[in-house]
Amino acid sequence: MQLSEEDSLRLNVLATASEAIRVDENQMAVFGLGDSGEHRVDLKPMGNTDRYLRAVREALSTLALGTPGGYPVFIRRWTRSGALGTERLGKLLCLGEPEAVVAVAASPALTDSLALRAWWCLPTPEVARLMLQSESVRDGEAGPILVTYLLEHLPFETSTRDIIDVVKLILRSDLAKASALDALWTRAQRAVPYRVGFLAAGPRYLAQAADLRMDPDYGGDPKSGSAKSCTEWALSTAGRHFFSHCAFALKKATDMECVVDTLNVMNKWLRPLRPELTLPRSADSLLSHASGRLAELQCPTTSADANGFSALSDETGLALIVLSLAGEPLVAPVFARTDATGSLMRKKLAPALAPVLAALAQLTGEHGGID
């Protein structure tokens, strides 16, 4: 389908003067963002509107890329050559294609300037989450805008995956006001996905939320990747506090994402204690590997003093290693057989998670199984 001469001319002018373009199908209008602000072209479709909008996007692609093929052809060609740099990312924002904007938002080459234009094109939660992962965006003008938007939109999120990711991104950005962080922590007292978001962000954010840094016995985060510093942290006030919240998250988990993310954050912080191996897929295998690893770390030839295990009881040492080895593989066989959520899911997971909860109880002194 051909565009009307008037629309074709006006789109040419708009594309020449714009650094970003979006197509509003409801209003049948095309908007351009340039140095002088925002401009609008009202379309006058001839015939079928869907076909006309497709012709509009083909025209925009030809003007931006020199080909009517549009985003898919362009992205394949340049990603294969490894040449999808900042300049070419900017061209993707002139196609009026939502998927092209998402590609820009997810690009490692994203800059603060591109982020602001991408946000004008497509201000959605997905785009905000993708862009806030970029350090240049967090440190730029776009960062506070995205954090404010995600905070406002968070109460309406229904996906556990998105809630966990948004809370983690907001905390790690260090851009939210104290009042907003307090509100997040209050919500985390009741909603497990929010609590897991704090855990995923890292121990220091839990400590800030609970004013734990005022405690003279607070041990801070692990200072290095050594087994000794890892052990000292795990047994400090901060470590026990962290594992206490991990236990709560597992006992009250609502779905698979809460369980898997909690296991993964525990083994992440205890990574120096485990050997290079595939994580166990059953409770028996977990205990067997943990017992073997404990014997290795307590062996005089490996210097128990150097790894911090010399003064630990067998129970405490075993608990630390169990948590370092517990991850997604431990619960994967259960989730492969069921899509249950809530209390039924927790009941089905109880045998697999029993060693993990026992280890957490040993470290925190808080006993009690899955509800």
Secondary structure, 3 states (H helix, E strand, C coil): CCCCHHHHHHHHHHHHHCCEEEEECCCCEEEEEECCEEEEEECCCCCCHHHHHHHHHHHHHHHHHCCCCCHHHHHHHHHHHCCCCHHHHHHHCCCCCHHHHHHHHCCCCCCHHHHHHHHHHCCCHHHHHHHCCCHHHHCCCHHHHHHHHHHHHHHHCCCHHHHHHHHHHHHHHCCCCHHHHHHHHHHHCCCHHHHHHHHHHCHHHHHHHCCHHHCCCCCCCCCCCCHHHHHHHHCCHHHHHHHHHHHHHHHCCCCHHHHHHHHHHHHHHCHHHCCCCCCCCCHHHHHHHHHHHHHHHHCHHHCHHHHCCCCCCHHHHHHHHHHHHCCHHHHHHHHCCCCCCHHHHHHHHHHHHHHHHHHHHHHHCCCCCCC
